[in-house]
């Protein structure tokens, strides 16, 4: 049975706790098994890629890491809540 989460793909969310608190972005992917989500522009990690046809020198690619779902809140709910006033 699929678990139901308060956010889904393409929702705009705000990070409300943790190292990336205050950042917002669009949900790119939900990782249901770990209860985490990838959010556009949040929790960026560097990935070292080996030499290949596309990257003859190899490269360091930046991509989104994941944020736990409990640290995310929908932008619309965040804007209507007291939290927005507290951070501003």
Secondary structure, 3 states (H helix, E strand, C coil): CCCCCCCCCCCEEEECCCCCCCCEEEEEEEEHHHCEEEECCCCEEEEEECCCCCCCCCEEEEEECEEEHHHEEEHHHHHHCCHHHHHC
